[in-house]
């Protein structure tokens, strides 16, 4: 669910919109957690919009707690980034 604090970049002239989002790949005993939202025909990773002033790490911790009720700490996270 988006709100007014989400980082969204729009360019009306170019008809362009970018939503800054994060997602978690959660693995336990070689099994991957994915979710299916009611009303959708597809599965997705746990994640969501980065809010203004939030780091990507803070966002994924918040989203995991909001979506599946698990509290994790920063030490539980391994960041994957492109170079």
C-alpha distance (Angstrom), angle and dihedral (degrees) to the residues before:
residue distance angle dihedral
X1 . . .
X2 3.78 . .
X3 3.79 126.2 .
X4 3.78 138.2 -179.5
X5 3.83 92.4 -85.6
X6 3.83 93.6 60.4
X7 3.80 116.3 114.2
X8 3.79 103.8 -115.4
X9 3.78 124.8 160.9
X10 3.80 117.7 -158.0
X11 3.76 134.0 -175.7
X12 3.79 109.5 -174.6
X13 3.81 92.1 -174.8
X14 3.82 91.7 59.3
X15 3.81 93.7 33.3
X16 3.81 87.9 -122.8
X17 3.80 130.4 148.4
X18 3.82 127.3 176.5
X19 3.81 122.1 -170.3
X20 3.81 113.0 -161.9
X21 3.82 103.6 -136.7
X22 3.79 139.8 164.2
X23 3.80 131.8 -154.2
X24 3.80 134.6 -166.5
X25 3.77 127.8 -136.8
X26 3.81 101.1 -151.3
X27 3.81 115.8 -165.0
X28 3.80 127.7 -176.2
X29 3.82 121.4 171.3
X30 3.82 91.5 -18.7
X31 3.83 91.3 -52.2
X32 3.81 121.5 119.4
X33 3.80 124.1 -142.9
X34 3.79 116.0 -134.7
X35 3.79 128.9 163.0
X36 3.77 136.3 -139.9
X37 3.78 115.6 -153.1
X38 3.80 118.1 -145.3
X39 3.79 111.1 -98.7
X40 3.82 95.2 23.4
X41 3.80 127.6 102.4
X42 3.80 94.2 -148.7
X43 3.79 141.5 68.4
X44 3.79 125.9 -128.3
X45 3.78 143.6 -177.7
X46 3.81 121.2 -96.9
X47 3.80 108.7 -93.1
X48 3.75 147.0 92.3
X49 3.80 149.8 -178.3
X50 3.79 122.0 -24.9
X51 3.79 109.4 -127.0
X52 3.80 125.3 -139.4
X53 3.81 110.0 -81.7
X54 3.82 93.8 15.3
X55 3.80 125.0 117.6
X56 3.79 119.4 -134.6
X57 3.81 88.1 -111.1
X58 3.83 92.2 53.7
X59 3.80 89.7 46.9
X60 3.79 95.8 53.6
X61 3.83 91.5 46.7
X62 3.83 89.6 51.5
X63 3.80 94.7 44.4
X64 3.82 94.0 49.2
X65 3.79 89.3 51.4
X66 3.82 93.6 45.9
X67 3.80 96.1 45.8
X68 3.80 104.3 37.4
X69 3.82 104.9 11.4
X70 3.81 96.6 -118.5
X71 3.79 120.4 134.2
X72 3.79 113.8 -146.9
X73 3.79 131.8 177.3
X74 3.80 129.4 -134.1
X75 3.83 90.0 -102.1
X76 3.83 88.5 64.0
X77 3.82 91.4 61.3
X78 3.78 127.3 88.5
X79 3.79 109.5 -170.4
X80 3.78 119.8 -140.5
X81 3.77 114.5 -160.7
X82 3.75 136.2 165.4
X83 3.76 120.7 -119.4
